[in-house]
Amino acid sequence: MAWTGRPIDPAFTLRWTFDRTELQEAVEAQGAFKRRLRLFRLLVLVALFFLALDFALHPTWSGGGRMAGALVGLLLVQALPWFSVRQQWRANPRLHDEIEATVTDLGVRIRVPGSTTEHTWEAFRKVDESDRAFLLSFSAKSGSPFVALPKRALRDQAEVAALRNLLHRRIGASS
């Protein structure tokens, strides 16, 4: 992509260092991840309901053990985002470095120590937004790569609103 010429929209330059909490929120905010987590929770809750019904009709230790197992399963499903983020955090030391993103009408340029990556708007399939970040996804599929742009890296709420407007114009509304 050629980063020359005069941009039509104002450019935004964001600088930040991720913390693990932001990364976890970014993973959890992905629409496909939310849908998958809701499905897992629903399946475990349905299983728990039937196990509780079975235990009410036939109160035995084995029924209680199955119910306890379903509760442990529900807790594990709740912990999935934490495990996923922990693995990403440990496997990618670049997440600990300062990151700079420049967002213009041409696309997004990401700089980390030793690397610069440029993406035109066509590379992104959707934009999601959490309370703390904008998430630019390369695919609508769950677990796909994404670029997280933390709102705290912007100066004020007016800049957050202007970036939101640019992202939704260039990528489209979240699905």
GROMACS elastic network, one bead per residue, 0.5 to 0.9 nm:
[ bonds ]
;  ai    aj funct       b0    kb
    1     4     6  0.89978   500
    1   106     6  0.81467   500
    1   107     6  0.86253   500
    1   118     6  0.70995   500
    1   119     6  0.75102   500
    1   120     6  0.67856   500
    2     5     6  0.84598   500
    2   106     6  0.83749   500
    3   106     6  0.72258   500
    3   107     6  0.88635   500
    4     7     6  0.83430   500
    6     9     6  0.89684   500
    7    10     6  0.67702   500
    7    11     6  0.74460   500
    7   104     6  0.66349   500
    7   105     6  0.59171   500
    7   106     6  0.72285   500
    8    11     6  0.89209   500
    8   104     6  0.82111   500
    8   105     6  0.62435   500
    8   106     6  0.88258   500
    9   104     6  0.64886   500
    9   105     6  0.55204   500
    9   166     6  0.77566   500
   10   103     6  0.85507   500
   10   104     6  0.64891   500
   10   105     6  0.76225   500
   10   162     6  0.88058   500
   11   102     6  0.67631   500
   11   103     6  0.55609   500
   11   105     6  0.74355   500
   11   163     6  0.89605   500
   12   101     6  0.78836   500
   12   102     6  0.55612   500
   12   103     6  0.50570   500
   12   104     6  0.65659   500
   12   154     6  0.80012   500
   12   159     6  0.82642   500
   12   163     6  0.74406   500
   13   100     6  0.69776   500
   13   101     6  0.56937   500
   13   103     6  0.64712   500
   13   104     6  0.89020   500
   13   153     6  0.83006   500
   13   154     6  0.78426   500
   14    99     6  0.80086   500
   14   100     6  0.55521   500
   14   101     6  0.51374   500
   14   102     6  0.64152   500
   14   103     6  0.82560   500
   14   149     6  0.76402   500
   14   150     6  0.81114   500
   14   151     6  0.86698   500
   14   152     6  0.87395   500
   14   153     6  0.50549   500
   14   154     6  0.61210   500
   14   155     6  0.89908   500
   15    98     6  0.69137   500
   15    99     6  0.56368   500
   15   101     6  0.65596   500
   15   102     6  0.89071   500
   15   153     6  0.56977   500
   15   154     6  0.83256   500
   16    97     6  0.85225   500
   16    98     6  0.55547   500
   16    99     6  0.54257   500
   16   100     6  0.66530   500
   16   101     6  0.88494   500
   16   149     6  0.89548   500
   16   150     6  0.77614   500
   16   152     6  0.82019   500
   16   153     6  0.59409   500
   17    95     6  0.74697   500
   17    96     6  0.63063   500
   17    97     6  0.59062   500
   17    99     6  0.59689   500
   17   100     6  0.88438   500
   18    21     6  0.82053   500
   18    22     6  0.64150   500
   18    23     6  0.68410   500
   18    95     6  0.62648   500
   18    96     6  0.62132   500
   18    97     6  0.77103   500
   18    98     6  0.77005   500
   18    99     6  0.80913   500
   18   150     6  0.85054   500
   19    22     6  0.55415   500
   19    23     6  0.66088   500
   19    24     6  0.88997   500
   19    95     6  0.82813   500
   19    96     6  0.74485   500
   20    23     6  0.50852   500
   20    24     6  0.61590   500
   20    25     6  0.86555   500
   20    85     6  0.72688   500
   20    86     6  0.78211   500
   20    89     6  0.69975   500
   20    95     6  0.89253   500
   20    96     6  0.89690   500
   21    24     6  0.50535   500
   21    25     6  0.61974   500
   21    26     6  0.85778   500
   21    85     6  0.87084   500
   22    25     6  0.50989   500
   22    26     6  0.61199   500
   22    27     6  0.86790   500
   22   132     6  0.74183   500
   22   133     6  0.80190   500
   22   150     6  0.78972   500
   23    26     6  0.50257   500
   23    27     6  0.62957   500
   23    28     6  0.86435   500
   23    85     6  0.65970   500
   23    88     6  0.89029   500
   23    89     6  0.82506   500
   23    95     6  0.89382   500
   23   148     6  0.81657   500
   24    27     6  0.51739   500
   24    28     6  0.61615   500
   24    29     6  0.85215   500
   24    81     6  0.64247   500
   24    82     6  0.65808   500
   24    84     6  0.80983   500
   24    85     6  0.54976   500
   24    86     6  0.84371   500
   25    28     6  0.50010   500
   25    29     6  0.58989   500
   25    30     6  0.87968   500
   25    81     6  0.85132   500
   25   130     6  0.76182   500
   25   131     6  0.88439   500
   25   132     6  0.79154   500
   25   133     6  0.84081   500
   26    29     6  0.51207   500
   26    30     6  0.66695   500
   26   129     6  0.87409   500
   26   130     6  0.73606   500
   26   132     6  0.83419   500
   26   133     6  0.70236   500
   26   134     6  0.82389   500
   26   135     6  0.68781   500
   26   148     6  0.66992   500
   27    30     6  0.57251   500
   27    33     6  0.72344   500
   27    34     6  0.89539   500
   27    81     6  0.68640   500
   27    84     6  0.82193   500
   27    85     6  0.73784   500
   27   143     6  0.81162   500
   28    31     6  0.80342   500
   28    33     6  0.62592   500
   28    34     6  0.63267   500
   28    37     6  0.89268   500
   28    81     6  0.63675   500
   29    32     6  0.86527   500
   29    33     6  0.72676   500
   29    34     6  0.67197   500
   29   128     6  0.72538   500
   29   129     6  0.72065   500
   29   130     6  0.59641   500
   29   135     6  0.80114   500
   30    33     6  0.52693   500
   30    34     6  0.62712   500
   30    35     6  0.88004   500
   30   128     6  0.66496   500
   30   129     6  0.84564   500
   30   130     6  0.87777   500
   30   135     6  0.74475   500
   30   137     6  0.83789   500
   30   142     6  0.75236   500
   30   143     6  0.82027   500
   30   146     6  0.89835   500
   31    34     6  0.51253   500
   31    35     6  0.63036   500
   31    36     6  0.87387   500
   31   128     6  0.72808   500
   31   140     6  0.82163   500
   31   141     6  0.88874   500
   31   142     6  0.76751   500
   31   174     6  0.81906   500
   31   175     6  0.72264   500
   32    35     6  0.51272   500
   32    36     6  0.62276   500
   32    37     6  0.86138   500
   32   140     6  0.70770   500
   32   141     6  0.61822   500
   32   143     6  0.75522   500
   33    36     6  0.51450   500
   33    37     6  0.60971   500
   33    38     6  0.85558   500
   33    81     6  0.89175   500
   33   141     6  0.86307   500
   33   142     6  0.53994   500
   33   143     6  0.68095   500
   34    37     6  0.51522   500
   34    38     6  0.61147   500
   34    39     6  0.86119   500
   34   142     6  0.88127   500
   35    38     6  0.51370   500
   35    39     6  0.62182   500
   35    40     6  0.87384   500
   35   142     6  0.87331   500
   36    39     6  0.50886   500
   36    40     6  0.62626   500
   36    41     6  0.86423   500
   36   142     6  0.78418   500
   37    40     6  0.51119   500
   37    41     6  0.61386   500
   37    42     6  0.85304   500
   37    77     6  0.71819   500
   37    78     6  0.79747   500
   37    80     6  0.83557   500
   38    41     6  0.50881   500
   38    42     6  0.60547   500
   38    43     6  0.86172   500
   39    42     6  0.50592   500
   39    43     6  0.61836   500
   39    44     6  0.86476   500
   40    43     6  0.51835   500
   40    44     6  0.62175   500
   40    45     6  0.85516   500
   40    74     6  0.82924   500
   40    77     6  0.67712   500
   41    44     6  0.51880   500
   41    45     6  0.60181   500
   41    46     6  0.85351   500
   41    74     6  0.65444   500
   41    77     6  0.67873   500
   41    78     6  0.79790   500
   42    45     6  0.50631   500
   42    46     6  0.60673   500
   42    47     6  0.85393   500
   43    46     6  0.51655   500
   43    47     6  0.61988   500
   43    48     6  0.85164   500
   44    47     6  0.50517   500
   44    48     6  0.59978   500
   44    49     6  0.85603   500
   44    70     6  0.65188   500
   44    71     6  0.80486   500
   44    73     6  0.69353   500
   44    74     6  0.59587   500
   44    77     6  0.85962   500
   45    49     6  0.60563   500
   45    50     6  0.86729   500
   45    70     6  0.81126   500
   45    71     6  0.86764   500
   45    74     6  0.75583   500
   46    49     6  0.50369   500
   46    50     6  0.63820   500
   46    51     6  0.85997   500
   47    50     6  0.52561   500
   47    51     6  0.61073   500
   47    52     6  0.85562   500
   47    67     6  0.86663   500
   47    70     6  0.70432   500
   48    51     6  0.50084   500
   48    52     6  0.60151   500
   48    53     6  0.84970   500
   48    66     6  0.86811   500
   48    67     6  0.62548   500
   48    68     6  0.89370   500
   48    70     6  0.57850   500
   48    71     6  0.72737   500
   48    74     6  0.89334   500
   49    52     6  0.51251   500
   49    53     6  0.61537   500
   49    54     6  0.85906   500
   49    67     6  0.89355   500
   50    54     6  0.60691   500
   50    55     6  0.84658   500
   51    55     6  0.60208   500
   51    56     6  0.85231   500
   51    63     6  0.69346   500
   51    64     6  0.82446   500
   51    66     6  0.69090   500
   51    67     6  0.57170   500
   51    70     6  0.82057   500
   52    56     6  0.60494   500
   52    57     6  0.86153   500
   52    63     6  0.80526   500
   52    64     6  0.82390   500
   52    67     6  0.66364   500
   53    56     6  0.50572   500
   53    57     6  0.63084   500
   53    58     6  0.85010   500
   54    57     6  0.51930   500
   54    58     6  0.58497   500
   54    59     6  0.76733   500
   54    63     6  0.70393   500
   55    60     6  0.67966   500
   55    61     6  0.88511   500
   55    62     6  0.88021   500
   55    63     6  0.52646   500
   55    64     6  0.65907   500
   55    67     6  0.80588   500
   56    59     6  0.57457   500
   58    63     6  0.75219   500
   59    62     6  0.84837   500
   59    63     6  0.65841   500
   59    64     6  0.75126   500
   60    63     6  0.52979   500
   60    64     6  0.64749   500
   60    65     6  0.87435   500
   61    64     6  0.50284   500
   61    65     6  0.61159   500
   61    66     6  0.86923   500
   62    66     6  0.62590   500
   62    67     6  0.86324   500
   63    66     6  0.51575   500
   63    67     6  0.62780   500
   63    68     6  0.86630   500
   64    68     6  0.61314   500
   64    69     6  0.85545   500
   65    68     6  0.50206   500
   65    69     6  0.61455   500
   65    70     6  0.86862   500
   66    70     6  0.62866   500
   66    71     6  0.87100   500
   67    70     6  0.50834   500
   67    71     6  0.63128   500
   67    72     6  0.86976   500
   68    71     6  0.50401   500
   68    72     6  0.62513   500
   68    73     6  0.86134   500
   69    72     6  0.50629   500
   69    73     6  0.61971   500
   69    74     6  0.87037   500
   70    74     6  0.62333   500
   70    75     6  0.86863   500
   71    74     6  0.50117   500
   71    75     6  0.63084   500
   71    76     6  0.86750   500
   72    75     6  0.50428   500
   72    76     6  0.62294   500
   72    77     6  0.87059   500
   73    76     6  0.50448   500
   73    77     6  0.62428   500
   73    78     6  0.86659   500
   74    77     6  0.51265   500
   74    78     6  0.63262   500
   74    79     6  0.87569   500
   75    78     6  0.50453   500
   75    79     6  0.63263   500
   75    80     6  0.89428   500
   76    80     6  0.63670   500
   77    80     6  0.52985   500
   77    81     6  0.83908   500
   78    81     6  0.73114   500
   78    82     6  0.83577   500
   79    82     6  0.53070   500
   79    83     6  0.63783   500
   79    84     6  0.87645   500
   80    83     6  0.52169   500
   80    84     6  0.61402   500
   80    85     6  0.86385   500
   81    84     6  0.50928   500
   81    85     6  0.61057   500
   81    86     6  0.84532   500
   82    85     6  0.52931   500
   82    86     6  0.60299   500
   82    87     6  0.86245   500
   83    86     6  0.50871   500
   83    87     6  0.62167   500
   83    88     6  0.87074   500
   84    87     6  0.53142   500
   84    88     6  0.63573   500
   84    89     6  0.86469   500
   85    88     6  0.50326   500
   85    89     6  0.58976   500
   85    90     6  0.84900   500
   86    89     6  0.51022   500
   86    90     6  0.61637   500
   86    91     6  0.84867   500
   87    90     6  0.53351   500
   87    91     6  0.59952   500
   87    92     6  0.85281   500
   88    91     6  0.51346   500
   88    92     6  0.59435   500
   88    93     6  0.89161   500
   88    95     6  0.85923   500
   89    92     6  0.56044   500
   89    93     6  0.69032   500
   89    94     6  0.88490   500
   89    95     6  0.67016   500
   89    96     6  0.80363   500
   90    93     6  0.66625   500
   92    95     6  0.58918   500
   92    96     6  0.80579   500
   93    96     6  0.55491   500
   93    97     6  0.73638   500
   94    97     6  0.52380   500
   94    98     6  0.82528   500
   94    99     6  0.86977   500
   94   112     6  0.72341   500
   94   113     6  0.78703   500
   95    98     6  0.79479   500
   95    99     6  0.81395   500
   95   112     6  0.88340   500
   96    99     6  0.87790   500
   97   112     6  0.69448   500
   97   113     6  0.72238   500
   98   111     6  0.86008   500
   98   112     6  0.64753   500
   98   113     6  0.75693   500
   99   110     6  0.71413   500
   99   111     6  0.58300   500
   99   112     6  0.50030   500
   99   113     6  0.78391   500
  100   109     6  0.80842   500
  100   110     6  0.57841   500
  100   111     6  0.50543   500
  100   112     6  0.66175   500
  101   108     6  0.67193   500
  101   109     6  0.54971   500
  101   111     6  0.62812   500
  101   112     6  0.89359   500
  101   149     6  0.77177   500
  102   107     6  0.82437   500
  102   108     6  0.56859   500
  102   109     6  0.51081   500
  102   110     6  0.66186   500
  102   111     6  0.85122   500
  103   106     6  0.77881   500
  103   107     6  0.59296   500
  103   109     6  0.65610   500
  103   110     6  0.88153   500
  103   163     6  0.82930   500
  103   166     6  0.89736   500
  104   107     6  0.54454   500
  104   108     6  0.65079   500
  104   109     6  0.86080   500
  104   166     6  0.83986   500
  105   108     6  0.85088   500
  105   120     6  0.89815   500
  105   121     6  0.83299   500
  105   166     6  0.75934   500
  105   170     6  0.77256   500
  106   119     6  0.84994   500
  106   120     6  0.60657   500
  106   121     6  0.69178   500
  107   118     6  0.73025   500
  107   119     6  0.55945   500
  107   121     6  0.50029   500
  107   122     6  0.84357   500
  107   123     6  0.88957   500
  107   170     6  0.85309   500
  108   117     6  0.82407   500
  108   118     6  0.58096   500
  108   119     6  0.52404   500
  108   120     6  0.64742   500
  108   121     6  0.74703   500
  109   116     6  0.69532   500
  109   117     6  0.56242   500
  109   119     6  0.62931   500
  109   120     6  0.86721   500
  110   115     6  0.81876   500
  110   116     6  0.56305   500
  110   117     6  0.51499   500
  110   118     6  0.63369   500
  110   119     6  0.83984   500
  110   147     6  0.88338   500
  111   114     6  0.79526   500
  111   115     6  0.58583   500
  111   117     6  0.64858   500
  111   118     6  0.87690   500
  112   115     6  0.53867   500
  112   116     6  0.64466   500
  112   117     6  0.87214   500
  113   116     6  0.81744   500
  119   122     6  0.78690   500
  119   123     6  0.61212   500
  119   124     6  0.81125   500
  120   123     6  0.57277   500
  120   124     6  0.78378   500
  121   124     6  0.57232   500
  121   125     6  0.85673   500
  121   167     6  0.89351   500
  121   170     6  0.62559   500
  121   171     6  0.64123   500
  122   125     6  0.74200   500
  122   170     6  0.84851   500
  122   171     6  0.76779   500
  123   137     6  0.85683   500
  123   138     6  0.60396   500
  123   139     6  0.87441   500
  124   127     6  0.77922   500
  124   136     6  0.62628   500
  124   137     6  0.55353   500
  124   139     6  0.69777   500
  124   146     6  0.84838   500
  124   171     6  0.64610   500
  125   136     6  0.76106   500
  125   137     6  0.57909   500
  125   138     6  0.52981   500
  125   139     6  0.53697   500
  125   140     6  0.63609   500
  125   171     6  0.65788   500
  125   172     6  0.80904   500
  126   135     6  0.82201   500
  126   136     6  0.60569   500
  126   137     6  0.54109   500
  126   138     6  0.72450   500
  126   139     6  0.72928   500
  126   140     6  0.67823   500
  126   168     6  0.86032   500
  126   171     6  0.57720   500
  126   172     6  0.62237   500
  126   173     6  0.67447   500
  126   174     6  0.55331   500
  126   175     6  0.70873   500
  127   134     6  0.68783   500
  127   135     6  0.55038   500
  127   137     6  0.61562   500
  127   167     6  0.70932   500
  127   168     6  0.70794   500
  127   171     6  0.64662   500
  127   172     6  0.67959   500
  127   173     6  0.63828   500
  127   174     6  0.50783   500
  127   175     6  0.81075   500
  128   133     6  0.85105   500
  128   134     6  0.59379   500
  128   135     6  0.50001   500
  128   136     6  0.66232   500
  128   137     6  0.78642   500
  128   173     6  0.77455   500
  128   174     6  0.51495   500
  128   175     6  0.78574   500
  129   132     6  0.77837   500
  129   133     6  0.59078   500
  129   135     6  0.59365   500
  129   136     6  0.87616   500
  129   164     6  0.86906   500
  129   174     6  0.79932   500
  130   133     6  0.53015   500
  130   134     6  0.64283   500
  130   135     6  0.78814   500
  131   134     6  0.85572   500
  131   151     6  0.82678   500
  132   149     6  0.86500   500
  132   150     6  0.58389   500
  132   151     6  0.55505   500
  132   152     6  0.71412   500
  133   148     6  0.62780   500
  133   149     6  0.53553   500
  133   151     6  0.50922   500
  133   152     6  0.79719   500
  134   147     6  0.80996   500
  134   148     6  0.57112   500
  134   149     6  0.50765   500
  134   150     6  0.63687   500
  134   151     6  0.71523   500
  134   164     6  0.79029   500
  134   167     6  0.87020   500
  135   146     6  0.63428   500
  135   147     6  0.56756   500
  135   149     6  0.64138   500
  135   150     6  0.86347   500
  136   145     6  0.87585   500
  136   146     6  0.53542   500
  136   147     6  0.50116   500
  136   148     6  0.63911   500
  136   149     6  0.80335   500
  136   167     6  0.84933   500
  136   171     6  0.82940   500
  137   140     6  0.67610   500
  137   141     6  0.88540   500
  137   144     6  0.70469   500
  137   145     6  0.62946   500
  137   147     6  0.64901   500
  137   148     6  0.86942   500
  138   141     6  0.87476   500
  138   144     6  0.67543   500
  138   145     6  0.60265   500
  138   146     6  0.58393   500
  138   147     6  0.82639   500
  139   142     6  0.80778   500
  139   143     6  0.88883   500
  139   144     6  0.58612   500
  139   145     6  0.73467   500
  139   146     6  0.80748   500
  140   143     6  0.89252   500
  140   144     6  0.73105   500
  140   175     6  0.81965   500
  141   144     6  0.57522   500
  142   145     6  0.89779   500
  143   146     6  0.87370   500
  149   152     6  0.87588   500
  149   153     6  0.77529   500
  150   153     6  0.57233   500
  150   154     6  0.78010   500
  151   154     6  0.55537   500
  151   155     6  0.86060   500
  151   156     6  0.87042   500
  151   157     6  0.86987   500
  151   160     6  0.64295   500
  152   155     6  0.74690   500
  152   156     6  0.82972   500
  152   160     6  0.89081   500
  154   157     6  0.79616   500
  154   159     6  0.62796   500
  154   160     6  0.64773   500
  155   158     6  0.81805   500
  155   159     6  0.63709   500
  155   160     6  0.79704   500
  156   159     6  0.54207   500
  156   160     6  0.64710   500
  156   161     6  0.88867   500
  157   161     6  0.61361   500
  157   162     6  0.85515   500
  158   161     6  0.51132   500
  158   162     6  0.61802   500
  158   163     6  0.86436   500
  159   163     6  0.60763   500
  159   164     6  0.84272   500
  160   163     6  0.52332   500
  160   164     6  0.60770   500
  160   165     6  0.86174   500
  161   164     6  0.50072   500
  161   165     6  0.61622   500
  161   166     6  0.87002   500
  162   165     6  0.51005   500
  162   166     6  0.63056   500
  162   167     6  0.87048   500
  163   166     6  0.50406   500
  163   167     6  0.60740   500
  163   168     6  0.85478   500
  164   167     6  0.51811   500
  164   168     6  0.61383   500
  164   169     6  0.85013   500
  165   168     6  0.53428   500
  165   169     6  0.61061   500
  165   170     6  0.86158   500
  166   169     6  0.51390   500
  166   170     6  0.60764   500
  166   171     6  0.83661   500
  167   170     6  0.52222   500
  167   171     6  0.56736   500
  167   172     6  0.70522   500
  167   173     6  0.85184   500
  168   171     6  0.53214   500
  168   173     6  0.54283   500
  168   174     6  0.81415   500
  169   172     6  0.56611   500
  169   173     6  0.80754   500
  171   174     6  0.86736   500
  172   175     6  0.88774   500
